[in-house]
Amino acid sequence: MSVADSFPLGAATTLDELARDPHARLAQLRAHEPVSWLPELGGWLVTRRDLALHVMRDAATFTVDDPRFSTARVVGPSMLSLDGEQHTRHREPFNAPFRPRQVRDGFASFIEQETGRLITALEPAGAAELRRAFAGPLAVAVVTEALGLAGAGTDTVLSWYDSIVRSVSDITAGHEAGPDGAAAYAELRAAVENTVADGGSSSLLVSAAGRLALPEVASNAAVLMFGGIETTEAMITNALLHLLGHPDQLALVRADFELLDGAIDESLRLEPGAAVVDRYAVCDTALGPATIRRGDLVTVSLAGANRDPAVFPDPDRFDVRRGNARLQLAFAHGPHHCIAAHLARLETRIALQHLLERLPALRLDPDRPTAPHGLVFRKPSALHVQWDSPC
């Protein structure tokens, strides 16, 4: 019997289905084949939360350090694609600004100003597409400020980001990446090199260049920048979609903005911006019902783990008062837990509160419905909204 015969649900699962609307299929897999072989993926898919945690915590058995790792194929080795001492060496120079207190003290005022500026520009129109008119530009402004990247405008950075994310997604889906991702990374690398050459004392890139070689600074800047943009753009867009699509929950938040943190976690649980993370088996090992062979791709479905009913009762319901929503795994776990998670949370909280306070009767455009989409990175391609503009 072949491995595919042993996992019939996995054999029937398509990548297109996982990109379009994965949650019903992920629920089936989690219940019956929590570690399943997917021929279209060419690897294992892990959907149960306890098993997902095990894979992400055990870097000695399940590593990112493999030549097939999609992001490394686009931007080279970085903290995202290395384990052990090399991972620590790449990550440590970037840690300090992203600790909770440093995030609050260092970025809250800047985020408030950028959020206010963007909303002021949108306010008179009474309608907008908020993913690219608001969430994306805010994320770019904050991450370039955090890194101290000089000389790159919002539109330029967003074009780099789109190209690199598209290349990573193509590789994950088993396709050859086009040349645009490599070209975008070359432009980003040149911007990093120019920033370091200018030697600005407040630049995190300049500080990191004292401890890492310049190509290493560039590759880590790329994963921080595009992780920061992807995380925050998706967090803001998906949270707005969830809140505006559930008027009862929106009313609770409007009545008590202290519920915003729970709403953000609940949105991350239901629709993590990064739906999967990849690992590779270092040796033969057992994982749940499966026997994993050395070298096998092991993909953790964060989207599947986040709806595990053993942890989250009524897991498909959006509930801003859910008591354990913070247990969601949207920022991954273990050594590769998202370095900028606290910054992304702060951005999203400020952004949502200001939008709800300043745009009266903010609502989805009923004529332009949307839904999250994507195999690796999940968010709506656009989020069209309306509000009552001042006369």
ZIVENJO-V739755 format. One record per residue. N is the residue number from 1. RES is the residue in three letters. SS is DSSP state (hx for helix, st for strand, lp for the rest). PSI is psi in degrees with one decimal (NA if undefined). OMEGA is omega as a letter, one per 20 degrees, with the letter a starting at -180 (999 if undefined). Layout:
BEGIN
n res ss psi omega
N RES SS PSI OMEGA
N RES SS PSI OMEGA
END
This chain:
BEGIN
n res ss psi omega
1 MET lp 132.0 r
2 SER lp 163.8 r
3 VAL hx -35.3 r
4 ALA hx -36.5 r
5 ASP hx -29.0 a
6 SER hx -14.8 a
7 PHE lp 74.1 a
8 PRO hx -34.2 r
9 LEU hx -42.5 r
10 GLY hx -40.1 r
11 ALA hx -27.2 a
12 ALA lp -1.6 a
13 THR lp 130.4 r
14 THR lp 152.4 r
15 LEU hx -31.5 r
16 ASP hx -41.8 r
17 GLU hx -42.2 a
18 LEU hx -28.5 r
19 ALA hx -38.2 a
20 ARG hx -64.2 a
21 ASP lp 85.5 a
22 PRO lp -13.6 b
23 HIS hx -35.9 r
24 ALA hx -42.1 r
25 ARG hx -41.7 r
26 LEU hx -36.2 r
27 ALA hx -40.5 r
28 GLN hx -46.5 a
29 LEU hx -45.1 a
30 ARG hx -39.1 a
31 ALA hx -34.4 a
32 HIS hx -30.5 r
33 GLU lp 70.0 a
34 PRO lp -21.2 r
35 VAL st 109.4 a
36 SER st 145.4 r
37 TRP st 122.0 r
38 LEU st 106.9 a
39 PRO lp -37.9 r
40 GLU lp -30.3 r
41 LEU lp -26.3 a
42 GLY lp 28.7 a
43 GLY st -173.1 a
44 TRP st 145.6 r
45 LEU st 124.7 a
46 VAL st 123.5 a
47 THR lp -12.3 a
48 ARG lp 139.5 a
49 ARG hx -44.3 a
50 ASP hx -38.3 r
51 LEU hx -35.2 r
52 ALA hx -44.8 r
53 LEU hx -42.9 a
54 HIS hx -45.7 a
55 VAL hx -45.3 a
56 MET hx -27.1 r
57 ARG hx -28.5 a
58 ASP lp 77.3 a
59 ALA lp -18.0 r
60 ALA lp -27.1 a
61 THR lp -35.6 a
62 PHE st 101.5 a
63 THR st 158.8 r
64 VAL lp -12.7 a
65 ASP lp 82.1 a
66 ASP lp 140.0 a
67 PRO lp -14.6 r
68 ARG lp -11.5 a
69 PHE lp 122.8 a
70 SER hx -45.6 a
71 THR hx -40.0 r
72 ALA hx -29.7 r
73 ARG hx -18.7 r
74 VAL hx -42.7 a
75 VAL hx -1.5 r
76 GLY lp 177.1 a
77 PRO lp 140.9 a
78 SER lp -178.7 r
79 MET lp -25.9 a
80 LEU lp -25.4 a
81 SER lp 19.4 r
82 LEU lp 154.3 r
83 ASP lp 169.7 r
84 GLY hx -143.2 a
85 GLU hx -36.6 r
86 GLN hx -38.0 r
87 HIS hx -46.8 r
88 THR hx -42.6 a
89 ARG hx -38.0 a
90 HIS hx -33.6 a
91 ARG hx -38.3 a
92 GLU hx -40.7 a
93 PRO lp -14.1 a
94 PHE lp -1.3 a
95 ASN lp -45.5 a
96 ALA hx -48.3 a
97 PRO hx -12.0 a
98 PHE hx 9.1 r
99 ARG lp 153.8 a
100 PRO hx -50.0 a
101 ARG hx -41.1 r
102 GLN hx -36.1 r
103 VAL hx -48.8 a
104 ARG hx -48.1 a
105 ASP hx -34.2 a
106 GLY hx -22.4 a
107 PHE hx -16.7 a
108 ALA hx -46.2 a
109 SER hx -43.0 r
110 PHE hx -42.5 r
111 ILE hx -42.3 r
112 GLU hx -44.7 a
113 GLN hx -45.9 a
114 GLU hx -40.7 r
115 THR hx -47.0 r
116 GLY hx -42.7 a
117 ARG hx -45.2 a
118 LEU hx -41.0 a
119 ILE hx -38.8 r
120 THR hx -39.4 r
121 ALA hx -31.9 a
122 LEU hx -30.0 a
123 GLU hx -46.2 a
124 PRO lp -22.7 a
125 ALA lp -30.1 a
126 GLY lp 0.8 r
127 ALA st 150.7 r
128 ALA st 164.7 r
129 GLU st 104.8 a
130 LEU hx -18.0 r
131 ARG hx -52.2 a
132 ARG hx -13.4 r
133 ALA hx -13.9 a
134 PHE hx -62.7 a
135 ALA hx -47.5 a
136 GLY hx -52.0 r
137 PRO hx -37.5 r
138 LEU hx -46.2 a
139 ALA hx -42.6 r
140 VAL hx -46.7 a
141 ALA hx -42.7 a
142 VAL hx -43.1 a
143 VAL hx -35.2 r
144 THR hx -34.8 r
145 GLU hx -43.7 a
146 ALA hx -40.8 a
147 LEU hx -22.7 a
148 GLY lp 32.7 r
149 LEU lp 126.8 a
150 ALA lp 146.4 r
151 GLY lp 16.7 r
152 ALA lp 119.8 a
153 GLY lp 167.5 a
154 THR hx -47.2 a
155 ASP hx -38.8 r
156 THR hx -46.8 a
157 VAL hx -41.2 r
158 LEU hx -34.7 r
159 SER hx -39.3 r
160 TRP hx -48.3 a
161 TYR hx -47.8 r
162 ASP hx -42.9 a
163 SER hx -42.8 a
164 ILE hx -44.0 r
165 VAL hx -40.8 r
166 ARG hx -39.9 r
167 SER hx -43.9 r
168 VAL hx -43.4 a
169 SER hx -40.1 r
170 ASP hx -43.7 a
171 ILE hx -43.3 r
172 THR hx -35.5 a
173 ALA lp 3.4 r
174 GLY lp 13.1 r
175 HIS lp 162.3 r
176 GLU lp 135.1 r
177 ALA lp 139.6 r
178 GLY lp 178.4 a
179 PRO lp -12.1 a
180 ASP hx -37.4 a
181 GLY hx -44.3 r
182 ALA hx -39.2 r
183 ALA hx -41.4 r
184 ALA hx -41.6 r
185 TYR hx -35.8 r
186 ALA hx -39.3 r
187 GLU hx -42.3 r
188 LEU hx -45.2 a
189 ARG hx -40.4 r
190 ALA hx -39.4 r
191 ALA hx -39.4 r
192 VAL hx -45.0 a
193 GLU hx -39.5 r
194 ASN hx -39.0 r
195 THR hx -45.2 r
196 VAL hx -40.3 a
197 ALA hx -34.6 r
198 ASP hx -27.4 r
199 GLY lp 29.7 r
200 GLY lp 129.7 a
201 SER lp -23.3 a
202 SER lp 0.7 a
203 SER lp 127.0 r
204 LEU hx -32.2 r
205 LEU hx -42.3 r
206 VAL hx -43.0 r
207 SER hx -43.8 a
208 ALA hx -30.8 a
209 ALA hx -15.0 r
210 GLY lp -11.1 a
211 ARG lp -16.5 a
212 LEU lp 153.6 r
213 ALA lp 154.8 a
214 LEU hx -42.9 r
215 PRO hx -32.6 r
216 GLU hx -38.4 r
217 VAL hx -43.6 a
218 ALA hx -44.7 a
219 SER hx -38.8 r
220 ASN hx -35.6 r
221 ALA hx -39.0 r
222 ALA hx -47.1 a
223 VAL hx -32.6 r
224 LEU hx -43.3 a
225 MET hx -48.8 a
226 PHE hx -28.4 r
227 GLY hx -42.1 r
228 GLY hx -41.2 r
229 ILE hx -49.1 a
230 GLU hx -48.3 a
231 THR hx -49.5 a
232 THR hx -42.7 r
233 GLU hx -44.8 r
234 ALA hx -41.8 a
235 MET hx -47.8 a
236 ILE hx -47.4 a
237 THR hx -47.0 a
238 ASN hx -38.7 r
239 ALA hx -40.5 r
240 LEU hx -43.1 r
241 LEU hx -43.1 r
242 HIS hx -46.5 a
243 LEU hx -48.3 a
244 LEU hx -23.9 r
245 GLY lp -5.1 r
246 HIS lp 82.7 a
247 PRO hx -32.9 r
248 ASP hx -40.1 r
249 GLN hx -37.2 r
250 LEU hx -40.2 r
251 ALA hx -39.1 r
252 LEU hx -43.4 a
253 VAL hx -43.1 r
254 ARG hx -33.7 a
255 ALA hx -21.1 a
256 ASP lp 96.4 a
257 PHE hx -9.0 r
258 GLU hx -18.8 r
259 LEU hx -4.6 a
260 LEU hx -39.6 a
261 ASP hx -42.3 r
262 GLY hx -37.7 r
263 ALA hx -39.1 r
264 ILE hx -46.1 r
265 ASP hx -38.6 a
266 GLU hx -37.6 r
267 SER hx -42.3 r
268 LEU hx -36.9 r
269 ARG hx -47.3 a
270 LEU hx -33.4 a
271 GLU lp 76.8 r
272 PRO lp 138.3 a
273 GLY lp -36.5 r
274 ALA st 110.8 a
275 ALA lp -24.7 a
276 VAL st 156.8 r
277 VAL st 144.4 a
278 ASP st 141.9 r
279 ARG st 166.8 a
280 TYR st 133.5 a
281 ALA st 127.5 r
282 VAL lp -26.4 a
283 CYS lp 169.1 r
284 ASP lp 136.1 a
285 THR st 156.1 r
286 ALA st 139.0 r
287 LEU st 108.5 a
288 GLY lp -127.7 a
289 PRO lp 1.7 a
290 ALA st 149.9 r
291 THR st 110.9 a
292 ILE st 135.0 r
293 ARG lp 151.2 r
294 ARG lp 132.4 r
295 GLY lp -10.9 a
296 ASP lp 142.5 r
297 LEU st 130.4 r
298 VAL st 106.9 a
299 THR st 123.4 r
300 VAL st 123.1 r
301 SER st 99.6 r
302 LEU hx -34.6 r
303 ALA hx -39.1 r
304 GLY hx -45.4 a
305 ALA hx -33.6 a
306 ASN lp -11.6 r
307 ARG lp 26.0 r
308 ASP lp 114.9 a
309 PRO lp -15.9 r
310 ALA lp -19.4 a
311 VAL lp -37.1 a
312 PHE lp 95.7 r
313 PRO lp 146.7 a
314 ASP lp 60.6 a
315 PRO lp -18.1 a
316 ASP lp -1.3 a
317 ARG lp 136.6 r
318 PHE lp 112.8 a
319 ASP lp 103.5 a
320 VAL lp -12.4 r
321 ARG lp 10.5 r
322 ARG lp 127.1 a
323 GLY lp -26.5 a
324 ASN lp 24.7 a
325 ALA hx -24.4 a
326 ARG hx -12.6 r
327 LEU hx -0.1 r
328 GLN lp 155.9 a
329 LEU lp 26.5 a
330 ALA lp -25.4 r
331 PHE lp 16.8 a
332 ALA lp -160.4 a
333 HIS lp 162.4 r
334 GLY hx -154.9 a
335 PRO hx -25.4 a
336 HIS hx 23.6 r
337 HIS lp 138.4 a
338 CYS lp 121.8 a
339 ILE lp -28.9 a
340 ALA lp 25.9 a
341 ALA hx -41.5 a
342 HIS hx -37.9 r
343 LEU hx -42.9 r
344 ALA hx -40.2 r
345 ARG hx -45.6 a
346 LEU hx -45.5 r
347 GLU hx -47.6 a
348 THR hx -40.1 a
349 ARG hx -47.7 r
350 ILE hx -44.4 a
351 ALA hx -48.4 a
352 LEU hx -44.5 a
353 GLN hx -43.0 a
354 HIS hx -40.4 r
355 LEU hx -45.7 a
356 LEU hx -31.9 a
357 GLU hx -36.6 a
358 ARG hx -19.0 a
359 LEU lp 97.3 a
360 PRO lp 138.4 r
361 ALA lp 39.9 r
362 LEU lp 131.1 a
363 ARG st 159.5 r
364 LEU st 146.3 r
365 ASP lp 113.2 a
366 PRO lp -20.1 a
367 ASP lp -4.2 a
368 ARG lp 66.3 a
369 PRO lp 157.9 a
370 THR lp 166.4 r
371 ALA lp 154.6 r
372 PRO lp 150.0 a
373 HIS st 147.0 r
374 GLY lp 141.2 r
375 LEU lp -45.1 a
376 VAL lp -54.8 a
377 PHE st 122.6 a
378 ARG lp 121.9 r
379 LYS st 165.2 r
380 PRO lp 146.4 r
381 SER lp -24.9 r
382 ALA lp 151.6 r
383 LEU lp 95.2 a
384 HIS st 127.2 a
385 VAL st 164.4 r
386 GLN st 161.0 r
387 TRP lp 170.1 r
388 ASP lp 106.3 a
389 SER lp 153.1 r
390 PRO lp 143.6 a
391 CYS lp NA 999
END
